[in-house]
Amino acid sequence: MKVIIASDHGGFNLKQSIVAKLRENDVDFTDFGPDSDASVDYPDFARPVAEKVAAGEYDRGILICGTGIGMSISANKVKGIRCALVHDTFSARATRAHNNSNILAMGERVIGPGLADDIVDVWLATEYEGGRHERRVCKIEE
């Protein structure tokens, strides 16, 4: 699995923590930036990440900003993206199993690094169930 991760300045510290965890777990990932906590605009990172996931260059993406809201709204503007804003492990599991989400959004000002690591672990490990959920996911795509 290939993962791409990005943040804005409000999510930079949490991104750094998750990058360390991905590296520790030997996950194949690309850090799309930014390289510091200097102020940037979240759409400048969300859109290219979403486009790369939608194009199949990466299997999944992770986006982090202050709340996760701006990143998720921006990513979901790209056709083929199902970005889920998640702040608990139950939702992380459900959005993969039932919604086949391909981008995870989180907010640094909402959750801490320990919970974020758990969410990422669950989200990356959970497979899409398909079946009864497939018809609904297809309707999202329409």
PyMOL commands that set and color helices and strands:
alter all, ss='L'
color gray80, all
select helices_A, chain A and resi 9-24+43-54+69-75+89-97+113-125+131-141
alter helices_A, ss='H'
color red, helices_A
select strands_A, chain A and resi 2-7+28-31+60-65+83-85+103-107
alter strands_A, ss='S'
color yellow, strands_A
deselect
rebuild
show_as cartoon
